Amino acid sequence: MNIIDVSIILIYIVMSVGIGIWISRKASKGLDDYFLGGKSIKWYFLGLSNGSGMFDVSGTSWMIGVLFLYGVKSFMFMWLWPIWNQIFVMMFLAVWIRRSKVMTGSEWILTRFGSDKAGKASHIIVAIFAIISTIGFIAYFFVGIGKFVTIILPWDLTVHMNGGVFLTSEQAYALLIIFLTTIYTVKGGMFSVVATEVVQYIIMIVAGVLIAGYAFINYTDIQINSVITPEWKNVFFGWEFETQWGDKFETFNRLIDTEGYKMFGAFIGMTLFKGFFASVAGPTPSYDLQRVLSTKSVKEAAYMSGFTNLILFIPRYLLITGIVVIALVNLAPELNANVNLTGADLELLMPKVVNLYIPVGIKGILLAGLLAAFMSGFSAFVNAGPAYIVNDIYKKYFKPVASNQHYIKVSQISSFLVVGLGVFMGFFADSINSLTLWITSALYGGYVAANFLKWIWWRFNGWGYFWGMVGGLVAASLQFVLDQNKGNFGDGTLLHQLSQVPSIYLFPLIFGFSILGCLLGTYLSKPTDMEVLKSFYSNVRPWGFWNPVYKQLKAEDQSFQKNNDFYLDMMNCVIGIVWQSSMILLPIYFIIRDYPKAAVALVVFLVTTTVLKFTWLDRVRKIEE
């Protein structure tokens, strides 16, 4: 590690912490300022902050691995998350969410189901879900950043005590970086988070452009095409995954065959099914939801969500593709010779490329950018999670009347508590991997059905939401237990067969179990109070099955109009998904020198951008607050 690279990293850390602490004085007015920036932050800064928070190290490492192995079609693997969520939020959900004028996702639930027992049950389960998720992801960040920083920094920080190891170097690095990030996040709240994330985004952009430029200049199309095949570059697919690699790299073909995605048509069909429902369900109670609620107005919430999509994918895939090109030329022969190759080995591509093939100066900026990606994601979670403790539990159920200074102090204590719990769990690396996988499994398994129905069906009530969430989380957890115990079931048994099925194909079962909880909870209890429904529907104006509520509002006010934009919103979402995909494919094709396909991607991007100007942007400009 050259002194120049180390200096760049240290300058970045000092600058981030300094900016965060310097701007923190703005967060002292009250909870609204602390968690939402007083709803005074410019929408484009919130968009940059949101994009920065999504530019995480672990996700980037995973994307590098799947692009290397599966080729261009790998961008569809991100539909598992699903990344379309950001498109649906852009097109209509940001407007619906922001109209509520609340502080957290669980507080928003009360505007939908009311404050009776059913409403409180739905409110509490979302708050608990958000807090547990935050703690789990902080623990995951603790493990991830320790391993990452240990690879890139040259000093051994192992702490010995009583003749044994008290702290490993990984744990010591993780504690140091997390402490520095927590200080400015806790002190400054949303203002500090956004300010530092904007700076961090700029660093990540510079890193992405430099890596892409280095790969483009130093590696020729002849070198690249000697490794990959035309099928690797082909975005189209059939029912089965075609052979991606030539005979020279047969190990990679065998690896693809063992990963469960050979029936690619069925896989894509299931991601489409899951993606639609998960996207309409809306963002989980996390940092991206906080960014929507932090905007100045409904109109700016839509602008911010659209801007997040625009600024995220091209720079991120410049970085990803640049690293993949360097790995293809330099590391593919070595990896292919490893007959015991597993999917986990592909996660080592990024650190290997960084350590062996990136020149001095660029390496320092890249590592500062990757460190920025970690700090962005971590600070976003630290700001979002405690809001649920303070606003949805402490303030609502324990101390409803207190000064702003008191609530901010409780918020800061809650932040340290959440970070402390996450770090404590992070010391148990084996169990935390399981916890994190459970959260991500349950996140879109147990969350989807109840949060889909809350928008579109008037009869769906608080108990339906509560039992739908519980049913989905239980089913998703059982699926995770099956997956973790594959080797413990006898061949030919039902449990063994279920454990061998990729989790995406079990989604309909999880979804169905959750729907059953939703329906039983709804029909075995009374409907939500009509006044609550009228207030929610007249304020948020969702489309869906709201006819009884609409009729009552229409009888009271003949000028009241229902939302008839379902088909236009869905058309915009389809166009938006194509638009989003073009922003991923454009940098990939450009860096691998497939200029005809890059030109097609550019044309698609320009055409879809133009169409969305008329079908989405012009409509957003006409929104009345």
SVG drawing of the C-alpha trace seen along z (x, -y; Angstrom):
<svg xmlns="http://www.w3.org/2000/svg" viewBox="-74 -25 78 66">
<polyline fill="none" stroke="black" stroke-width="0.4" points="0.0,0.0 1.7,-3.2 1.8,-6.2 -0.1,-8.2 -3.0,-5.8 -3.0,-5.7 -2.9,-9.5 -6.0,-9.8 -7.9,-7.4 -7.0,-9.3 -7.9,-12.7 -11.2,-11.3 -12.0,-10.0 -11.0,-13.3 -13.1,-15.3 -16.2,-13.1 -16.2,-13.2 -15.3,-16.9 -18.2,-17.9 -20.6,-15.7 -19.7,-17.3 -19.5,-20.9 -23.1,-20.7 -24.6,-19.0 -25.7,-22.2 -28.7,-22.3 -30.2,-19.2 -30.9,-20.6 -34.4,-22.1 -36.5,-19.0 -37.2,-15.4 -38.4,-16.6 -35.0,-18.3 -33.1,-15.4 -34.6,-12.6 -36.0,-14.4 -33.8,-17.5 -36.8,-19.7 -38.1,-18.8 -36.0,-21.6 -33.2,-19.8 -33.2,-20.3 -34.6,-17.3 -31.5,-16.8 -29.3,-16.6 -31.7,-13.9 -31.5,-12.1 -27.7,-12.1 -27.8,-10.9 -30.3,-8.2 -28.2,-7.0 -25.1,-7.1 -26.7,-4.9 -27.6,-2.3 -24.0,-2.2 -22.9,0.4 -19.7,2.4 -21.3,5.9 -23.8,5.4 -21.1,4.1 -18.9,7.1 -21.8,9.4 -22.6,7.7 -19.0,7.9 -19.2,11.7 -22.4,12.3 -21.4,10.1 -18.1,12.0 -19.8,15.4 -23.1,14.9 -22.3,12.0 -24.6,9.2 -27.8,11.1 -26.7,10.9 -28.3,7.5 -31.6,9.4 -30.4,11.0 -30.9,7.7 -34.6,8.1 -34.5,10.5 -34.1,7.5 -36.1,6.0 -34.4,2.9 -37.7,2.0 -38.9,0.8 -37.2,-2.5 -39.1,-2.8 -42.5,-2.3 -41.6,-4.8 -40.6,-7.3 -43.8,-6.8 -46.5,-7.0 -45.5,-5.6 -43.3,-8.7 -46.4,-10.9 -48.6,-8.6 -46.1,-8.2 -45.2,-11.9 -48.9,-13.1 -49.1,-11.5 -46.8,-14.2 -45.5,-11.7 -42.0,-10.9 -41.6,-7.1 -43.1,-4.1 -44.9,-2.7 -46.4,-6.1 -47.7,-6.1 -49.5,-2.8 -51.6,-4.6 -53.0,-6.9 -54.2,-3.8 -55.6,-1.7 -56.3,-4.1 -55.3,-4.2 -57.5,-1.4 -56.1,2.0 -55.9,3.3 -54.1,0.1 -51.7,0.3 -50.9,3.9 -50.0,3.1 -48.1,0.1 -46.0,2.0 -45.1,4.9 -43.7,2.5 -41.7,0.6 -40.3,3.8 -39.5,5.1 -37.7,1.9 -35.6,1.9 -34.6,5.6 -33.7,5.1 -31.5,2.1 -29.7,4.0 -29.1,6.9 -27.7,4.8 -25.4,2.9 -24.1,6.3 -23.6,7.2 -21.8,3.9 -19.5,4.6 -18.4,7.9 -18.1,6.6 -16.2,3.4 -13.7,5.2 -12.7,7.7 -12.7,5.0 -10.5,2.5 -8.1,5.2 -7.4,6.1 -6.7,2.5 -4.9,1.0 -1.4,2.2 -1.4,2.0 -2.1,4.8 -4.4,3.5 -4.8,6.8 -5.3,6.2 -3.8,8.7 -4.8,9.2 -3.7,11.8 -1.7,13.7 -4.7,14.0 -6.3,12.1 -8.9,9.6 -9.7,8.0 -8.7,9.2 -7.4,6.7 -10.7,6.9 -12.8,6.2 -10.5,3.3 -10.8,1.7 -14.5,2.2 -14.9,0.6 -12.8,-2.4 -14.7,-3.1 -18.1,-2.5 -17.2,-4.8 -16.2,-7.7 -19.3,-7.2 -21.6,-7.0 -20.2,-10.2 -21.3,-12.5 -24.5,-10.6 -25.7,-10.7 -24.6,-14.3 -26.1,-15.7 -28.9,-13.4 -30.3,-13.7 -28.4,-17.0 -25.0,-15.4 -26.0,-12.1 -27.1,-14.0 -24.1,-16.3 -21.5,-13.6 -23.3,-11.3 -23.3,-13.9 -19.5,-14.2 -19.2,-10.4 -21.3,-10.1 -18.9,-12.5 -15.9,-10.4 -17.6,-7.2 -18.3,-8.8 -14.7,-9.8 -13.6,-6.3 -16.0,-4.7 -14.9,-6.9 -11.2,-6.4 -11.5,-2.6 -13.6,-2.5 -11.1,-4.7 -8.1,-2.7 -9.8,0.6 -10.8,-1.0 -7.3,-2.4 -5.2,0.5 -7.2,3.5 -8.1,4.1 -11.1,5.6 -8.9,8.5 -7.9,9.3 -11.5,9.2 -13.0,11.2 -10.3,13.9 -12.0,14.7 -15.7,14.0 -18.1,15.4 -20.9,13.8 -23.4,15.5 -21.7,13.8 -22.5,10.4 -26.1,11.4 -28.9,9.8 -31.6,12.1 -32.4,15.5 -34.4,18.6 -36.1,21.0 -32.8,22.5 -29.5,20.7 -27.3,21.1 -23.6,22.1 -21.9,18.8 -18.3,19.8 -16.1,21.4 -14.4,24.8 -11.3,23.1 -13.2,22.0 -15.4,25.1 -15.1,24.7 -17.3,21.6 -20.0,23.5 -20.1,26.2 -20.4,23.7 -23.4,22.0 -25.0,25.5 -24.8,26.0 -26.2,22.7 -29.9,23.3 -30.6,20.8 -30.3,23.2 -34.0,22.8 -33.5,19.1 -37.0,18.5 -38.7,19.8 -36.4,17.8 -37.2,14.6 -40.9,15.4 -40.7,15.8 -38.7,12.5 -41.4,10.7 -44.1,12.1 -42.3,11.3 -41.0,8.0 -44.4,6.6 -45.9,7.3 -42.8,6.4 -42.5,3.1 -46.2,2.1 -45.8,3.0 -43.4,0.0 -40.1,-0.6 -39.4,1.2 -39.2,-1.0 -35.6,-2.0 -33.4,-4.9 -35.0,-5.2 -38.4,-5.7 -36.9,-8.4 -35.6,-10.2 -39.1,-10.4 -40.6,-11.7 -37.7,-14.2 -38.6,-16.1 -40.1,-19.6 -43.3,-18.6 -45.1,-15.9 -43.8,-17.1 -40.2,-17.1 -40.6,-13.6 -41.3,-12.4 -38.4,-14.5 -36.0,-13.0 -37.0,-9.4 -36.6,-10.0 -33.2,-11.6 -32.1,-8.7 -32.6,-6.3 -30.9,-8.7 -27.7,-9.1 -27.2,-5.6 -26.8,-3.0 -24.4,-4.4 -21.6,-5.4 -22.0,-2.2 -21.8,0.0 -18.8,-1.9 -17.0,-0.8 -18.4,2.7 -17.6,3.3 -14.1,1.8 -13.2,4.3 -14.8,7.2 -12.8,6.4 -9.6,6.4 -10.6,9.7 -11.6,11.3 -8.2,10.6 -6.0,11.3 -7.8,13.7 -10.1,15.9 -7.4,18.4 -6.3,18.8 -9.9,19.2 -10.7,21.6 -7.8,23.8 -9.4,24.2 -11.5,27.3 -13.1,26.7 -14.4,23.3 -17.5,22.2 -19.7,19.1 -18.0,17.7 -14.6,17.4 -16.2,14.8 -16.5,12.4 -12.7,12.3 -12.6,10.7 -12.8,7.1 -10.1,7.3 -7.8,9.3 -8.2,6.8 -7.7,3.9 -4.6,5.3 -2.8,6.6 -3.9,4.6 -4.9,1.0 -2.1,-1.7 -1.1,-4.0 -3.3,-7.0 -6.3,-5.4 -6.2,-2.7 -6.4,-5.3 -9.4,-7.0 -11.1,-3.6 -10.6,-2.5 -11.8,-5.8 -14.8,-5.4 -15.6,-1.9 -15.1,-3.1 -17.5,-6.0 -20.0,-3.4 -19.8,-1.6 -20.1,-4.8 -23.1,-6.0 -25.1,-2.8 -24.2,-2.5 -25.0,-6.1 -28.3,-5.9 -29.4,-2.9 -28.2,-4.5 -30.3,-7.6 -33.4,-5.7 -33.6,-2.9 -33.7,-5.0 -36.6,-7.1 -38.8,-4.1 -37.7,-3.7 -38.1,-7.3 -41.1,-8.4 -43.1,-5.2 -42.4,-3.6 -40.9,-6.0 -42.8,-9.1 -46.1,-7.4 -46.3,-4.9 -44.0,-6.2 -43.5,-10.0 -45.8,-11.8 -45.0,-15.2 -41.4,-16.4 -39.1,-19.1 -37.3,-18.8 -34.0,-18.6 -35.2,-15.6 -36.4,-13.8 -33.1,-14.5 -31.1,-13.2 -33.2,-10.1 -32.7,-9.8 -28.9,-10.0 -29.0,-7.4 -31.1,-5.1 -28.7,-5.5 -25.8,-4.4 -27.9,-1.5 -28.8,-0.3 -25.2,-0.5 -24.0,1.2 -26.5,4.1 -25.5,4.4 -21.8,4.4 -22.3,6.9 -24.0,9.3 -21.3,8.7 -18.7,10.3 -20.5,13.6 -19.8,13.8 -21.2,17.3 -24.6,16.5 -24.8,13.0 -24.6,14.4 -27.6,16.5 -29.5,13.5 -28.7,11.3 -29.9,14.0 -33.1,14.4 -33.7,10.6 -33.2,10.5 -35.3,13.6 -38.1,12.3 -37.9,8.8 -39.6,9.5 -41.2,12.7 -43.1,11.7 -43.4,8.0 -44.9,8.1 -48.5,9.3 -49.7,7.2 -48.0,4.0 -49.4,4.7 -53.0,5.0 -52.7,1.9 -52.7,-0.3 -55.3,1.2 -58.1,2.7 -60.4,0.7 -61.6,3.7 -58.1,4.7 -57.7,3.8 -55.1,3.6 -55.5,7.2 -55.2,8.4 -52.0,6.5 -50.6,7.8 -51.4,11.5 -50.3,11.2 -46.9,9.8 -46.6,12.6 -47.7,15.3 -45.2,14.1 -42.3,13.8 -42.9,17.2 -43.1,18.8 -40.0,17.0 -38.1,18.0 -39.1,21.7 -37.8,21.4 -34.5,20.1 -34.2,22.9 -34.7,25.4 -32.1,23.7 -29.6,23.7 -30.1,27.5 -29.8,28.9 -27.3,31.6 -29.4,32.8 -32.4,34.2 -32.5,37.7 -32.4,38.1 -35.9,38.3 -37.8,36.8 -40.1,33.9 -38.0,31.6 -34.9,32.5 -36.6,31.8 -37.9,28.4 -34.5,27.5 -33.0,28.0 -35.4,25.5 -33.9,22.0 -35.7,19.5 -37.1,17.5 -39.3,20.5 -40.7,20.8 -41.9,17.2 -45.4,18.1 -45.8,20.4 -44.5,17.7 -46.7,15.1 -49.8,17.4 -49.2,18.1 -49.0,14.4 -52.2,13.7 -54.0,16.3 -53.0,14.5 -54.2,11.2 -57.6,12.6 -58.3,14.4 -57.2,11.5 -59.3,9.1 -62.6,11.1 -62.5,12.3 -62.4,8.8 -64.4,5.6 -63.5,3.2 -61.3,0.1 -63.4,-2.9 -64.9,-4.6 -63.7,-8.1 -60.1,-6.8 -60.5,-5.3 -62.1,-8.5 -59.2,-10.6 -56.6,-8.2 -58.2,-7.8 -58.9,-11.5 -55.4,-12.4 -53.3,-9.7 -55.6,-9.0 -54.4,-5.5 -56.0,-3.5 -57.5,-0.1 -60.6,1.3 -61.9,-1.7 -65.4,-2.0 -67.4,-2.1 -65.1,-4.8 -65.2,-6.7 -69.0,-6.7 -69.2,-8.2 -66.7,-10.9 -68.5,-11.6 -71.8,-12.0 -70.3,-14.5 -68.4,-16.4 -69.6,-16.1 -66.3,-17.5 -64.2,-14.6 -62.5,-12.5 -61.0,-9.0 -57.6,-8.1 -57.9,-6.6 -54.2,-6.5 -53.6,-2.8 -52.9,-1.9 -50.8,-5.0 -48.8,-4.3 -48.2,-0.7 -47.2,-1.8 -44.8,-4.3 -43.4,-1.5 -42.7,0.7 -41.1,-2.1 -39.1,-3.0 -37.8,0.6 -36.6,0.5 -35.1,-3.0 -33.4,-1.6 -32.0,1.4 -30.6,-0.8 -28.6,-2.7 -27.1,0.6 -26.4,2.0 -24.9,-1.2 -21.7,-1.2 -21.3,2.6 -21.3,2.6 -19.2,-0.5 -16.4,0.8 -16.3,4.2 -16.1,2.4 -19.3,3.8 -20.2,0.4 -23.2,1.5 -25.0,2.8 -23.8,-0.3 -25.4,-2.5 -28.7,-0.6 -28.6,-1.0 -28.0,-4.7 -30.9,-5.1 -33.2,-3.2 -32.1,-5.4 -32.8,-8.6 -36.1,-7.4 -37.4,-6.2 -36.2,-9.4 -38.1,-11.5 -41.3,-9.4 -41.1,-9.7 -40.7,-13.5 -44.2,-13.6 -45.9,-10.7 -44.3,-11.3 -42.4,-14.5 -45.1,-16.8 -47.7,-15.2 -45.5,-15.6 -45.1,-19.4 -48.9,-19.7 -49.3,-18.1 -51.1,-20.4 -49.9,-20.4"/>
</svg>
